[in-house]
Amino acid sequence: MFFTSDIKWLWSAVVIVPIGVAVLSYSKVDDLLNPKGKRAVLLEWPDYRLFKDLAVSTWALFALAQAIAFVGFYLVAVSKRPFGLILIVAALLQAAFTFVTLLLANWKSRELLGE
């Protein structure tokens, strides 16, 4: 099959993209979980728990995306089934949407503080 002859591009999609997005999101999660300076007011906000829950759940969603991507990679590389490509694309989209959700939460915290 055409997609199993050279799987280097697939390996980069499975490993580099979801892990890269998770690394990029680390600073955003840190901003939400450890507000410093003027942002420390967020700790007293009654709904701060929602930000904290979102920040913690993003790590679980990134881990789930990575697991789905590895299953897709296995299906394509070892089992030679094209269904794995759908799983890989779904995992990449899940990682991207999780990152966007985290960016929106960070933007909302800045909006609340008037930054």
C-alpha positions as CSV (number, residue, x, y, z in Angstrom):
1,M,0.0,0.0,0.0
2,F,1.1,3.5,-0.7
3,F,1.0,4.8,2.9
4,T,3.0,1.9,4.5
5,S,6.0,2.1,2.1
6,D,7.5,5.1,3.9
7,I,6.1,5.5,7.5
8,K,8.6,8.2,8.6
9,W,6.0,10.9,8.0
10,L,3.5,8.9,9.9
11,W,5.8,8.4,12.9
12,S,6.4,12.2,13.0
13,A,2.6,12.8,12.9
14,V,2.0,10.2,15.7
15,V,4.8,11.3,18.1
16,I,6.0,14.8,17.3
17,V,2.8,16.7,16.8
18,P,0.8,15.5,19.9
19,I,3.8,15.8,22.2
20,G,4.8,19.1,20.6
21,V,1.3,20.5,21.3
22,A,1.5,19.2,24.9
23,V,4.9,20.9,25.4
24,L,3.5,24.2,24.0
25,S,0.6,24.0,26.3
26,Y,2.8,23.5,29.4
27,S,3.3,27.3,29.8
28,K,-0.4,27.9,29.4
29,V,-1.3,25.3,32.0
30,D,1.4,26.9,34.3
31,D,-0.2,30.3,33.9
32,L,-3.6,28.9,35.0
33,L,-2.4,26.8,37.9
34,N,0.3,29.1,39.3
35,P,-0.9,32.7,38.8
36,K,1.8,35.1,39.9
37,G,1.9,38.9,40.6
38,K,-1.3,40.6,39.5
39,R,-2.8,37.3,38.3
40,A,-2.8,35.9,41.9
41,V,-6.2,37.5,42.3
42,L,-7.5,34.6,40.3
43,L,-7.0,32.3,43.3
44,E,-9.7,34.2,45.2
45,W,-12.2,34.0,42.3
46,P,-15.1,31.6,43.1
47,D,-14.9,29.9,39.7
48,Y,-11.1,29.4,39.7
49,R,-11.8,25.7,40.3
50,L,-13.1,25.5,36.7
51,F,-9.8,26.8,35.3
52,K,-7.9,24.4,37.5
53,D,-10.1,21.5,36.4
54,L,-9.6,22.4,32.8
55,A,-5.8,22.7,33.1
56,V,-5.6,19.3,34.8
57,S,-8.0,17.6,32.3
58,T,-5.9,18.8,29.3
59,W,-3.1,16.5,30.4
60,A,-5.5,13.5,30.4
61,L,-6.8,14.5,27.0
62,F,-3.3,14.8,25.6
63,A,-2.5,11.4,26.9
64,L,-5.6,10.0,25.3
65,A,-4.7,11.6,22.0
66,Q,-1.3,10.1,22.2
67,A,-2.7,6.6,22.9
68,I,-5.2,6.9,20.0
69,A,-2.3,8.0,17.7
70,F,-0.2,5.0,18.7
71,V,-3.1,2.6,18.1
72,G,-3.6,4.2,14.7
73,F,0.1,3.8,14.0
74,Y,0.0,0.2,14.9
75,L,-2.9,-0.4,12.6
76,V,-1.1,1.2,9.7
77,A,2.4,0.0,10.2
78,V,2.0,-3.5,11.6
79,S,-1.5,-4.6,10.6
80,K,-1.5,-2.7,7.3
81,R,-5.0,-1.4,7.7
82,P,-5.9,2.1,6.4
83,F,-8.4,2.5,9.2
84,G,-5.4,3.6,11.4
85,L,-5.1,6.8,9.4
86,I,-8.5,7.9,10.6
87,L,-7.5,7.3,14.2
88,I,-4.3,9.3,13.7
89,V,-6.2,12.2,12.2
90,A,-8.7,12.0,15.0
91,A,-5.9,12.1,17.6
92,L,-4.3,15.1,16.0
93,L,-7.6,17.0,15.9
94,Q,-8.2,16.1,19.5
95,A,-4.8,17.5,20.5
96,A,-5.4,20.6,18.5
97,F,-8.9,21.3,19.9
98,T,-7.6,20.6,23.5
99,F,-4.9,23.2,22.9
100,V,-7.4,25.7,21.5
101,T,-9.6,25.2,24.6
102,L,-6.6,25.9,26.8
103,L,-5.8,29.0,24.9
104,L,-9.4,30.2,25.3
105,A,-9.3,29.6,29.0
106,N,-6.0,31.6,29.2
107,W,-7.6,34.4,27.2
108,K,-10.7,34.4,29.5
109,S,-8.4,34.7,32.6
110,R,-6.7,37.8,31.0
111,E,-10.1,39.2,30.1
112,L,-11.3,38.8,33.7
113,L,-8.2,40.7,35.0
114,G,-8.5,43.4,32.4
115,E,-5.0,42.7,30.9
